[in-house]
């Protein structure tokens, strides 16, 4: 499966963005999806996870209550709604997918990766 992440940009602190991850190549519904981010000079970290049906989600403590992950399997798309953005949210955001119905949180859980989209939050 091929993944295309989009929706990044420059926003002021307190603003919102919605990232999209569109899958192509095969039906998306049996795949778990995660969002990760990598800030300059830092390691890539997990941000959010959603299972194949959308019934289970998980968030990093740093984004809990501000970010929401969702999916529309009919559109082969997973979204990351980001509200109340902070300068420390500045990073390249990546979506990743892996076949299966279990929980997946770590980078090594995922087989397929998108190219990343840059989010910059100004103070």
C-alpha positions as CSV (number, residue, x, y, z in Angstrom):
1,X,0.0,0.0,0.0
2,X,1.2,3.5,-0.8
3,X,0.6,6.4,1.6
4,X,0.4,10.1,0.9
5,X,0.4,12.5,3.8
6,X,-0.7,16.1,3.3
7,X,-2.2,19.1,5.1
8,X,0.9,20.5,6.8
9,X,1.7,24.2,6.8
10,X,2.5,27.2,8.9
11,X,0.1,28.2,11.7
12,X,0.3,30.5,14.7
13,X,0.3,29.0,18.2
14,X,-3.3,28.1,19.2
15,X,-4.3,27.4,15.6
16,X,-5.5,24.2,14.0
17,X,-4.5,22.0,11.1
18,X,-6.0,18.7,9.7
19,X,-3.6,16.2,8.3
20,X,-4.7,13.6,5.8
21,X,-3.2,10.3,5.0
22,X,-4.5,8.7,1.8
23,X,-3.8,5.1,0.9
24,X,-3.7,3.6,-2.5
25,X,-2.9,0.3,-3.9
26,X,-5.3,-1.8,-1.9
27,X,-8.2,-1.5,0.3
28,X,-7.3,0.3,3.5
29,X,-9.8,-1.2,6.0
30,X,-7.7,-4.1,7.3
31,X,-4.8,-1.7,8.2
32,X,-4.0,0.0,11.4
33,X,-2.6,3.5,11.0
34,X,-0.3,5.6,13.1
35,X,0.9,9.2,13.0
36,X,4.4,9.9,14.0
37,X,6.5,13.1,14.0
38,X,10.1,14.1,14.0
39,X,11.2,17.5,15.2
40,X,14.6,19.0,14.2
41,X,17.4,17.3,16.1
42,X,15.0,14.8,17.7
43,X,14.0,11.2,17.2
44,X,10.8,10.2,15.6
45,X,8.0,9.7,18.1
46,X,4.6,8.2,18.1
47,X,1.7,10.7,18.1
48,X,-1.5,8.7,17.5
49,X,-2.9,5.3,16.5
50,X,-6.2,4.1,15.1
51,X,-7.2,0.5,14.6
52,X,-8.7,-0.8,11.4
53,X,-12.3,0.0,12.3
54,X,-11.7,3.3,14.1
55,X,-13.0,1.8,17.4
56,X,-9.7,2.1,19.2
57,X,-7.4,5.0,19.4
58,X,-4.3,6.0,21.4
59,X,-2.5,9.3,21.8
60,X,0.8,10.4,23.1
61,X,0.5,12.3,26.4
62,X,1.8,15.4,24.8
63,X,-1.1,15.7,22.4
64,X,-3.9,14.1,24.3
65,X,-7.0,16.3,24.4
66,X,-5.7,18.4,21.5
67,X,-5.3,15.9,18.6
68,X,-7.9,13.6,17.2
69,X,-7.3,10.7,14.9
70,X,-10.1,9.4,12.7
71,X,-10.6,7.4,9.5
72,X,-12.9,7.1,6.6
73,X,-12.3,3.6,5.1
74,X,-14.6,4.4,2.2
75,X,-12.2,7.1,1.2
76,X,-9.1,5.2,2.2
77,X,-8.1,8.1,4.4
78,X,-7.0,8.7,7.9
79,X,-7.1,12.2,9.5
80,X,-5.2,13.9,12.3
81,X,-7.1,16.9,13.5
82,X,-4.7,19.1,15.5
83,X,-6.1,21.9,17.7
84,X,-4.5,24.3,20.1
85,X,-1.2,23.8,18.4
86,X,2.0,24.7,20.3
87,X,5.5,25.6,18.9
88,X,6.7,22.3,20.3
89,X,4.4,20.5,17.8
90,X,6.6,21.8,15.0
91,X,7.8,18.7,13.2
92,X,7.6,16.6,10.1
93,X,4.5,14.4,10.5
94,X,4.4,10.9,9.0
95,X,1.6,8.4,8.6
96,X,2.3,4.7,8.6
97,X,0.2,1.6,8.1
98,X,0.4,-2.0,8.8
99,X,-1.9,-4.9,8.1
100,X,-3.7,-6.4,11.1
101,X,-6.2,-5.9,13.8
102,X,-4.1,-5.5,16.9
103,X,-2.8,-2.4,18.6
104,X,0.3,-0.8,17.0
105,X,2.2,2.0,18.6
106,X,5.9,1.8,17.8
107,X,7.7,2.5,14.6
108,X,8.8,-1.1,14.2
109,X,5.1,-2.1,14.2
110,X,4.6,-0.5,10.8
111,X,5.6,-1.7,7.4
112,X,4.3,1.1,5.1
113,X,5.2,4.8,5.5
114,X,4.2,8.0,3.8
115,X,6.7,10.8,2.8
116,X,5.8,13.2,5.6
117,X,4.3,16.7,5.8
118,X,5.8,19.6,7.6
119,X,3.9,21.4,10.4
120,X,5.4,24.6,11.6
121,X,3.8,26.4,14.6
122,X,5.0,29.9,15.2
123,X,5.0,31.5,18.7
